[in-house]
Amino acid sequence: MSINKDVLVAENLVRHFRSGKGQTVHAVNDVSLSIAPGETLALVGESGCGKSTLGRMIMGLDRPDTGTVRLLGDDLSRMGRRDLHAARRSVQMIFQDPSASLDPRWTAEAIVREPLDNFRIGTPAERRDHVLQLLAKVGLRPDQAKRYPHELSGGQRQRLGIARALATRPRLVVADEPVSALDVSIRAQVINLLCDLRDEMNLSLLFISHDIGVVSHISTRIAVMYLGRIVETGDTTAVLNAPQHPYTVGLLESVPRPRPQDRRHRAPLEGDPPSPINLPSGCAFRARCPMAVDICTTVPPLRQTGQGRFSACHRAEDMKVQETLHV
């Protein structure tokens, strides 16, 4: 039994892949993070930075080359198939595209019942009652239980995906870009639903997104990822109001501002990230960084810069951001 208070503890995770040309893709490089009960940790960064690969390792869908993933104290990365199957009852996933992740041949009721059947939870009658309760909890009507995914709207399909993820009463939910495929008008509804369910069920949530404006509404803490590494972590409000890594500043600049007076005065990110096949020496961000100096030719460690704040920048203490993010 776990004596660790955290639901999830991932330590020193590394995952590399071989490309079709025999080259090594450095997807995740020495990443550590933890999530407490009822906490939402947002993992943000540009596409291709390794967020989804990290999420798959936390789910036990992909094995790390090195490092450990402990869920409720048990190491998923060392489990055999049978033990890993049992452990997945405690960690479930909400996928980015509900149209692709829901079986088009099954009704909504069958989709939500599948994990209950898979883990043999309850009697058939108890499973049906639980499914109907979950559908109601996520805002779907009883008559929609017999509908197929194509008969539901995009927002309703994502609500169905959320109900499926909650069927086994997991302790941790990994949400991989859960609103990026939805219309803007629907995103707030789904975010509010996740917040309500998290608070009601005391869920721990890993919310993966490239949109730092979205995560500001749901997360307790933020971890910013760049080219396979965590470059900044901290309390959401602190990171958004006073970022301590130039890459985080660039992400904030990319958030649309509804009013011109809310615009910041720093330049947004320019250029593309380096290739994960040919990693640059030193700080991976230095080629795009307006603050780069000679010391940036050495790799900066992720070091503590304040209470609950960590930054992988040699010049973290030099950063002064006076504006407040308005989203």
Protein Blocks (a to p, Z undefined) as FASTA:
>chain_A
ZZbfbfbdcehiacddddfkopacdfbghiaddddehiacddeddehilmmmmmmmmnop
accfbdcddeehiafklccfklmmmmmmmpccddfblmlmpcfkbcfklmmmmmmmmnog
ajfklmmmmmmmmmmmnopafklmmpcfklpcfklmmmmmmmmmmmnopabdcdehkllm
pcfklmmmmmmmmmmmmmmnopacddddfblklmmmmpmbdcddeehiafbdcdfklmmm
mccbfklmmmmmmpccfbfklpcfbdcdedjdddfklccehjfklmmpckbcfklmpccd
dddfbehiacddfklmmpccfbdcdZZ
